[in-house]
C-alpha cells in the first residue's frame, strides 16, 4: 500500500525517469546498431570535454539520436550551471 501512495505522491518519479532514459538508450542502440555502452561513453566524454570550459550540470545531461526519414541527428541537451562572478 505504501508503494502505491509513494507513486501517487511522486516519490518514485526519479525511478520512472531513470527507467524511461534507459529504455530510450536501448531503443537508440537498436536503431543505430551502436555497440552497447557507446551512448553512455559518448555522454561521459562530451561532459568531460565541455566541462573543461563551462560548468555543466552532469546529472541532467540528455543525449539521444533522432530520426527524420533517412536522416539521423545526435541531439545533446547539456544544462549549464550558473556562472560564478569573478571567474575569467
Secondary structure, DSSP 8 states (H G I E B T S, - for coil): -HHHHHHHHTTTHHHHHHHHHHHHHHHHHHHHT--TTHHHHHHHHHHHHHHTTS-B-GGG-EEEEEEETTEEEEEEE--B----TT--
